[in-house]
């Protein structure tokens, strides 16, 4: 895993070096053209895999059309809109123009990508584009490759710009998607396009709109959604409270401090329907903030919506080293007659991680499942042992049930010197 990660970073760094030395692009502009080519590389891989499956099913007697691929959640690629098409072009041609035409052809066949793919390749010399194609062609990354590479570029070449805005990509180990209808908002146009590309890489499409969430609600979100997942910018200041004071998305009031954390927390709460659940990343400081933020937190807990709080290790993001907290809401718990309505499960998972390299960590699949199974036991649900967490569960919960005060201590191989999390039950503040 670490070796593969180092090889990927080495290749990406080489691609960035080419642009640094041989183009007029700013470092913050490197990501879009590289991601466009990586998108094309993996879109073709998925297309070819689907092509083999569909042709096998049809016995080779019929032509498989565009809709068959799209029904599989695969981006349709015509013959002249593929990474391999670019690799086979004769030397000396206008490669930037050719790549732009490939991107246009993909948008023409896939409506959800129109206006999304980069078209800036004619700003890059042919020699640089040839080298980038050679560098990116062998890449073979499992999982959320697109998001991981996006974050790497942002972290390596535009960190100052990103951190000023409090923006960073959520690691794939902190989020898993299933078949869902996706809605969202994004203030920055370039980030919105990257979000749509990332969805497309996973066979998903979404209604993602460009808007400033503090002041705009394009989806009329109050009480609408079954699930909310988010990674908001932390500790944002400067929100105009006069403009938002009558907005129903802040049902527990406007914080007096110049910090938007509790605006985001209320936004996620208010967007849920009566049985909706939310999971989001939040700054550690929000968990013990005082003043009106404390009062808002009390109201959330008294409503019964706060279900689980998980503290994580540091270095789970490429661009931010600080640990963070994962919050989980369950609006259905508000009306429960069981004791869980007045309880919050706290999991200290700071010692649960897999070391990718010296500076970066993530959760292994079995670690994610282990943490999720703790929550399932707490909720009285059946555990899921499919990702290899069975031995961990047997050692930590030998009776196969959650008991208040349970704490696990055993080291977690192969992640290194880690412990199982401390598990505690909390009530109202």
C-alpha positions in Angstrom: 0.0 0.0 0.0 2.7 2.5 1.0 4.9 1.5 -2.0 2.0 2.0 -4.4 1.2 5.4 -2.8 4.8 6.5 -3.2 4.8 5.5 -6.9 1.6 7.4 -7.5 3.0 10.5 -5.8 6.3 10.3 -7.7 4.5 10.2 -11.0 2.2 13.0 -10.1 5.1 15.1 -8.9 6.8 14.5 -12.2 3.7 15.6 -14.1 3.6 18.8 -11.9 7.3 19.4 -12.5 6.6 19.4 -16.2 3.9 22.1 -15.9 6.0 24.1 -13.4 9.0 24.3 -15.8 7.3 24.4 -19.1 3.9 26.2 -18.8 2.5 29.5 -17.7 0.0 27.8 -15.3 -0.1 28.7 -11.7 0.4 25.9 -9.2 -3.3 26.1 -8.2 -4.2 25.4 -11.9 -2.2 22.2 -12.2 -5.0 19.9 -10.8 -7.6 20.4 -13.5 -5.6 19.3 -16.6 -4.0 16.3 -14.8 -7.4 15.3 -13.3 -9.0 15.5 -16.7 -6.5 13.0 -18.1 -6.8 10.7 -15.0 -10.5 10.9 -15.3 -10.2 9.8 -19.0 -7.8 7.0 -18.1 -10.1 5.5 -15.5 -13.3 6.2 -17.5 -11.8 4.1 -20.3 -10.9 1.3 -17.9 -14.5 1.1 -16.6 -15.9 1.4 -20.1 -13.7 -1.5 -21.4 -14.7 -3.7 -18.3 -18.4 -3.0 -19.0 -17.9 -3.6 -22.7 -16.5 -7.1 -22.1 -19.4 -7.9 -19.7 -22.1 -6.6 -22.0 -20.7 -8.3 -25.1 -20.4 -11.6 -23.3 -24.1 -11.3 -22.2 -25.2 -10.6 -25.8 -23.2 -13.4 -27.4 -21.5 -10.9 -29.7 -24.6 -10.8 -32.0 -25.8 -7.3 -31.3 -24.3 -3.8 -31.0 -24.3 -2.5 -27.5 -25.6 1.0 -27.4 -24.9 4.0 -25.2 -27.9 3.4 -22.9 -26.7 0.0 -22.0 -23.4 1.4 -20.6 -25.2 4.3 -18.8 -27.5 1.8 -17.2 -24.4 0.2 -15.7 -23.3 3.5 -14.3 -20.5 3.7 -16.8 -19.6 6.8 -18.9 -20.1 6.1 -22.6 -16.9 6.7 -24.7 -16.9 6.7 -28.4 -13.9 5.4 -30.2 -12.3 8.9 -30.6 -13.0 9.8 -26.9 -10.6 7.5 -25.1 -7.2 7.7 -23.4 -5.9 5.0 -25.8 -7.0 7.1 -28.8 -4.7 9.9 -27.6 -1.8 7.5 -27.0 -2.0 6.3 -30.6 -2.1 9.7 -32.3 0.8 10.4 -34.6 3.6 12.6 -33.3 3.8 16.2 -34.2 0.0 16.9 -34.2 -1.7 19.5 -32.0 -2.2 17.3 -28.9 -3.8 20.0 -26.8 -6.5 20.5 -29.5 -7.0 16.8 -29.7 -7.5 16.4 -25.9 -10.0 19.3 -25.9 -11.9 17.5 -28.7 -11.9 14.3 -26.7 -13.4 16.1 -23.7 -16.0 17.7 -25.9 -17.0 14.3 -27.4 -17.4 12.9 -23.9 -19.6 15.8 -22.8 -21.7 15.4 -26.0 -22.5 11.8 -25.2 -22.9 12.2 -21.4 -25.3 15.1 -20.6 -24.4 15.1 -16.8 -20.8 16.1 -17.7 -21.6 19.0 -20.0 -19.6 22.1 -19.0 -17.6 20.0 -16.5 -14.5 18.7 -18.2 -11.4 20.8 -18.6 -10.7 22.4 -22.0 -7.4 24.2 -21.2 -5.0 21.8 -22.9 -4.0 24.1 -25.7 -2.3 26.2 -23.0 0.1 23.3 -22.4 3.0 22.6 -24.9 2.8 19.3 -26.9 6.0 18.0 -25.3 4.5 18.4 -21.8 1.2 16.7 -22.8 3.1 13.7 -24.3 5.1 13.3 -21.1 1.9 13.5 -19.0 0.2 10.8 -21.1 3.2 8.6 -20.6 3.3 9.2 -16.9 -0.4 8.7 -16.2 -0.9 5.7 -18.6 0.4 3.0 -16.1 -1.5 4.3 -13.1 -3.6 1.6 -11.4 -5.3 2.8 -8.3 -8.1 1.0 -6.4 -10.8 2.9 -4.5 -11.4 6.6 -4.6 -8.4 7.3 -7.0 -9.9 10.6 -8.3 -10.4 12.2 -4.9 -7.1 11.0 -3.6 -5.2 12.5 -6.5 -7.2 15.7 -6.4 -6.3 16.1 -2.7 -2.7 15.3 -3.4 -2.4 18.0 -6.0 -4.2 20.5 -3.8 -2.0 19.6 -0.9 1.3 19.7 -2.7 0.8 22.7 -4.9 -2.0 24.9 -3.6 -2.0 24.2 0.2 -2.0 27.8 1.2 -4.9 28.7 -1.0 -7.0 25.7 0.2 -6.3 26.1 3.9 -7.1 29.8 3.8 -10.6 28.7 2.6 -10.7 25.9 5.1 -11.3 23.4 2.2 -10.0 19.9 2.0 -11.1 16.7 0.4 -12.6 14.0 2.6 -10.5 10.8 2.6 -12.2 7.8 1.0 -11.7 5.9 4.2 -14.0 8.4 6.0 -16.8 8.0 3.5 -18.5 5.3 1.6 -21.3 5.8 -1.0 -24.1 3.5 -2.1 -26.7 3.9 -4.8 -28.4 7.2 -4.0 -29.7 10.4 -5.6 -27.1 13.0 -4.8 -27.8 16.7 -4.2 -25.4 19.3 -3.1 -24.1 22.9 -3.2 -20.6 24.2 -3.7 -19.4 27.8 -3.7 -16.3 27.4 -5.9 -17.0 26.7 -9.5 -13.8 24.6 -10.1 -14.5 22.5 -7.0 -18.0 21.9 -8.2 -16.7 20.6 -11.5 -14.3 18.3 -9.7 -17.2 17.0 -7.5 -19.2 16.1 -10.6 -16.2 14.4 -12.1 -15.7 12.4 -8.9 -19.4 11.3 -8.9 -19.0 10.3 -12.5 -16.0 8.2 -11.7 -18.1 6.2 -9.3 -21.0 5.8 -11.7 -23.1 8.4 -10.0 -24.6 11.7 -11.1 -26.0 14.5 -9.0 -27.8 17.8 -8.8 -24.8 19.8 -7.5 -25.4 23.6 -7.8 -23.1 26.5 -7.4 -24.2 28.5 -4.4 -23.0 30.1 -1.2 -24.7 27.8 1.4 -24.7 30.4 4.1 -27.1 32.6 2.1 -28.7 30.3 -0.5 -30.8 27.2 -0.3 -31.3 26.1 -3.9 -32.6 22.6 -3.0 -35.1 23.9 -0.4 -33.4 21.5 2.0 -35.3 21.9 5.3 -36.8 18.5 6.3 -36.2 17.0 2.8 -33.4 14.5 3.0 -33.0 10.9 4.1 -29.2 11.2 4.5 -26.7 14.0 4.8 -22.9 13.5 4.4 -20.6 16.5 4.5 -17.1 17.8 5.2 -17.7 21.6 5.8 -14.8 24.1 6.1 -13.8 24.4 9.7 -13.9 27.6 11.8 -15.0 30.0 9.1 -15.4 33.6 10.2 -17.0 36.6 8.5 -20.5 35.2 7.8 -23.0 38.1 7.7 -25.4 37.1 10.5 -27.9 39.9 9.6 -28.5 38.1 6.2 -29.2 34.7 7.8 -31.0 35.7 11.0 -34.5 34.6 9.8 -33.4 31.5 7.9 -35.3 28.4 9.1 -32.1 26.3 8.6 -30.8 27.5 11.9 -33.6 26.3 14.2 -31.6 26.6 17.5 -30.3 30.2 16.9 -27.3 32.0 15.5 -24.1 31.6 17.4 -22.7 34.8 18.9 -19.1 33.9 18.1 -17.6 34.7 14.7 -17.4 31.0 13.8 -19.6 29.0 11.4 -19.2 25.6 12.9 -22.6 25.6 14.5 -24.2 27.0 11.5 -23.1 24.0 9.5 -24.1 21.6 12.3 -27.6 23.1 12.4 -27.8 23.1 8.6 -27.2 19.3 8.5 -29.7 18.7 11.3 -32.5 20.8 9.6 -32.0 19.2 6.2 -33.0 15.8 7.6 -36.5 14.4 7.4 -38.2 12.8 10.5 -36.2 9.6 10.1 -33.1 11.0 8.4 -29.5 10.4 9.4 -26.4 12.6 9.0 -22.7 12.0 9.2 -20.2 14.8 8.9 -16.7 15.8 9.7 -16.2 18.6 12.3 -13.4 20.4 14.0 -12.6 19.0 17.4 -13.1 22.4 19.0 -16.9 22.2 18.2 -17.3 19.4 20.8 -16.6 21.6 23.8 -17.3 25.1 22.5 -18.9 27.4 25.0 -21.3 30.4 25.0 -24.3 30.1 22.7 -22.6 27.2 20.9 -22.9 25.3 24.1 -26.6 26.1 24.3 -27.2 25.0 20.7 -25.3 21.7 21.5 -27.6 21.2 24.6 -30.7 21.6 22.4 -29.4 19.1 19.9 -28.7 16.6 22.6 -32.0 17.2 24.4 -33.9 16.7 21.1 -32.3 13.2 21.0 -30.8 13.7 17.5 -27.1 13.3 18.4 -26.4 9.5 18.1 -22.6 8.9 17.9 -19.4 11.0 18.2 -16.1 9.5 17.0 -12.7 11.2 17.5 -10.1 10.3 14.9 -6.3 10.3 14.6 -4.3 13.2 13.2 -3.0 13.1 9.6 -6.1 11.6 8.1 -6.1 14.4 5.4 -3.3 15.3 3.0 -3.6 19.0 3.7 -4.6 19.2 7.4 -2.7 17.4 10.1 -5.1 18.0 13.0 -7.4 15.3 14.3 -11.1 15.8 13.6 -14.4 14.5 15.0 -17.1 12.6 13.1 -20.6 13.5 14.2 -23.7 11.3 13.5 -27.3 12.4 13.8 -30.3 10.1 13.8 -33.6 12.1 13.7 -35.6 8.9 14.1 -34.1 8.5 17.6 -35.9 11.7 18.7 -39.3 9.9 18.8 -38.0 6.5 20.2 -39.3 5.3 23.5 -36.1 3.3 24.1 -33.3 4.5 26.4 -31.2 5.4 23.4 -33.1 8.6 22.9 -31.2 10.1 25.9 -27.9 8.6 25.1 -24.9 9.5 22.9 -22.2 7.0 22.1 -18.6 8.4 22.2 -15.9 6.4 20.5 -12.3 7.4 21.0 -10.7 6.1 17.7 -7.5 8.2 17.8 -5.4 5.0 18.0 -7.3 3.3 15.2 -5.6 3.9 11.8 -3.5 2.4 9.1 -0.2 4.1 8.5 0.1 4.8 4.7 3.5 6.6 4.9 5.3 8.7 7.4 2.9 11.6 7.2 -0.4 10.1 6.2 -3.0 7.7 7.7 -6.3 6.2 6.8 -8.8 3.5 8.0 -8.4 0.0 6.7 -11.7 -1.7 5.6 -11.7 -4.0 8.7 -11.2 -0.9 11.0 -14.1 0.9 9.4 -16.2 -2.2 9.8 -15.1 -2.7 13.4 -16.1 0.9 14.3 -19.4 0.5 12.5 -20.1 -2.8 14.3 -19.6 -1.2 17.6 -22.3 1.2 16.7 -24.5 -1.6 15.4 -24.1 -3.4 18.7 -25.0 -0.2 20.6 -28.1 0.2 18.5 -29.1 -3.5 18.9 -28.5 -4.3 15.3 -26.9 -7.3 13.6 -23.1 -6.9 13.0 -21.6 -7.3 9.5 -18.4 -9.3 9.4 -17.7 -9.1 5.7 -14.5 -7.0 5.8 -12.6 -9.0 8.3 -13.5 -7.5 11.6 -14.8 -10.8 13.2 -11.7 -11.4 15.4 -11.6 -7.9 16.6 -15.3 -8.0 17.6 -14.8 -11.4 19.3 -12.0 -10.1 21.4 -13.5 -6.7 22.2 -17.1 -7.9 22.7 -16.9 -11.7 23.6 -20.5 -11.8 24.6 -21.6 -10.4 21.3 -23.5 -7.5 22.8 -22.8 -4.0 23.8 -22.5 -3.2 27.5 -22.2 0.3 28.9 -18.6 0.9 30.0 -17.1 -1.6 27.5 -13.5 -0.6 26.6 -11.2 -2.4 24.2 -7.4 -2.3 24.5 -5.8 -4.9 22.2 -3.2 -3.7 19.6 -4.5 -3.6 16.0 -2.2 -5.3 13.4 -1.1 -4.4 10.8 -1.7 -0.8 11.4 1.1 -0.5 14.0 1.0 0.3 17.6 -2.7 1.1 17.9 -5.5 0.2 20.3 -9.1 -0.5 20.0 -11.2 2.6 20.8 -12.5 3.6 24.2 -16.3 3.2 24.1 -18.4 5.3 26.4 -22.0 6.3 26.8 -22.9 10.0 27.5 -26.1 11.7 28.5 -27.2 15.3 28.3 -24.7 18.1 29.2 
